[in-house]
Amino acid sequence: MTERILITGAAGGVGTLMRPRLAGGNRILRLLDISEQPAAGGGEQVEIVQASVTDMAAMEKACEGMDAVIHLGGHSLEKPWPEILEVNINGTYITLEAARRQGVKRVVLASSNHAVGYVPRADGEAGDYQFPRPDTNYGISKVAMEGIGSMYADRYGMDVICVRIGSCFEKPKDTRMLSTWLSPGDCARLFEACLSCPAPGYRVVWGISDNTRRWFSLDEARKLGYESQDDSEVYAADVIAQHGEPDPDSYAARFLGGAWCGPGFDTAVKETGR
C-alpha cells in the first residue's frame, strides 16, 4: 500500500468521496484544495493544505515526501478559456512538474469522458485509447492533461495513469449516467489499482463501473488490477421512471459527451455573443 498520497482538489466532489475511502492502515493523505476543508476527525490520518494547483512553490512543498499524487484539482465544469487554461491546463503542468522536482514517481490524473465527447455513440464501445475529440474547453483541458502526462512519463520515467472518469456520484443522476456511472467504491478501487500496479508507465483507462449499459471498455483498467463491484442497473428502474428514456436523436444519446456536445455548452458564443 502506498503510504503517503497527495490528493489535489480534495474538497471537490470526487475528492470528498475519496477522503474516507482511500484512508486506512498507516497511510497518510495530504489533502490540498484552494477551498477550506474539514479538519481531521478522530483517528483520521490526514494533513490539510489550503493552496492552489497553480502555485508552483506551494505545490512543490505539498509534493515533498509523497509517494504518489492523485490530481483531481481544477474546474469540473465548462468555463471560459482563460480560466480553463490557467487552472486545468497550467495547474496540471505545475502538479506534474512539482512532483518531478520532489522525486514523486507516480501520478494519477483525473481525465474525463469529455476528452472524447464528440465520438459518436454509434461507433460502439469506446476503447481506452480512443482518439481525442473534445467537446468543450473543459474537454480540451483533459486532452492537454493526457498529453502533459505522456511527456512526463516518457521524458522523466514517471508512472502516469490518466483515468477518463465517466460520472462519479453516489448514485446515477440521469439516464445517461446508467452508462457512464463510476460508483465511489469502484472509484477508490480503481485508484488503488493505479497506485499499486507495478511499473505501469503511461496508461489511459476508463473510470467506470461494470454497468450493464456501459459504453466504455474496462480492458485497460483490468490490466492494472481493477475489478468493479458495482453496476448502475440497480438504480435503472427509478432513474428511468424519473427521467424517461433519452431521445435517440438528442445529443445525450448521439455522442459520448452527451448534452455537453449541444449548443448550451458553447462557451465561446456565450463570451462573444456571436
Steps between C-alpha positions, in 0.01 A plus 500: 500500500629844408549678832501873425270639233432857395145554371440831324147632468422317822202723586328426168236239429729206423759607757240511775379152406856364497615647832351222717533229236874536438589524868615203701792325660806718538411709197512878528295710261614854433186679383553815294235740377459873455179474705477431871466138607377329817772446758622148567247291689578265784760250388505641146855518364478799271693821446297798380661743256325810367671596175448527126629252244620805306750596774828325422663570836197372688476192281869418543455519875185287481680232294792477741524153652206360301497152344231590247267777386135468402425816304129587520550878517351736243167621370258209465255684275524703181663843551630782280832423334726718724376317812540157341847590373627621836343252739449178304788509253767702679393343830564153355842605374590647839380189682711268286804727505479543878471123537804450277707753693414324826575153368142372497498207260126438457220740406138412431320761290123547497419525132144485369263351245478855361848455349320284243157659527438528126561132434167369367320245711430307179869402489435248775698440820768765538849364547744643753721660235213661311640790298422834672192685377432750781158658530576816703778717640488263796539202266800665333661540842471125555662428163781737604520321837550167327764652272694659785484174693630306201800730465589473870478122481718477189754771579537452876406136552205575724203267527200703382150357475219707349155393616223612265231529765142454388263625772608449860211559741335303777224402254434561127323834458344443158454239229837570335677425827364146490771455235773731634470451878806435716392412852706657781601153615619404152676835464702423812570148374621639168726756668641225722579297189668804344711546812603137543552368146873431448667728244194601294686769305248714314141380479158633404210310657127549530366582845161330509324222683415175323156629409262285300453799266860623496641664188867468584760225511636374831784302341786735589373567852481127562862465389589725793317266738168686519188296557170683513251387763210727405246536219268796443223262395381478862386864459368468144129463573492806726713713265294415193175556688622849593673606177367270230701343219712753305395616156725299259552815292610713797859597571480294819440186295711576191840583651716374787505852646121511519336840540844663518514460122193720462479878444434568868868438576646730232706720730649701213155612385407593854815713532479681166127492427570370146 
